[in-house]
Amino acid sequence: MEFTADALRQFKRLPKAIRSFLKEVIRVHLEVPATAARNKFRLRRASPHADYELRAGTWRIFYRLEGEVAVVTLLGEKRGNVLLVEGEELEI
């Protein structure tokens, strides 16, 4: 598993408790990144940001597969119908 520069910057800006939570979620769920699950699936619409989404509570982890390696591209928090990435609304 790898992070893009943007995803790593977003990850480092999060509070420590959230970083620990997301780190564990990523470690557990992205060991076999291509396997679909209830909270981990391929995006229905094409996106310039990612191909897959992993849901962890209110947090969303977007990633792409490069071979067998998951590359995390975005981290965001879902509030209602809005996805916030670095405090700004983003449409995937």
Buried (B, 14 or more C-beta within 10 A) or exposed (E): EEBBEBBEEBBEEBEEEBBEBBEEBBEEBBEEBEEEEEEBEEEEEEBEBBBBBBBBEEBBBBBBBEEEEBBBBBBBBEEEEEBBBEEEEBEB
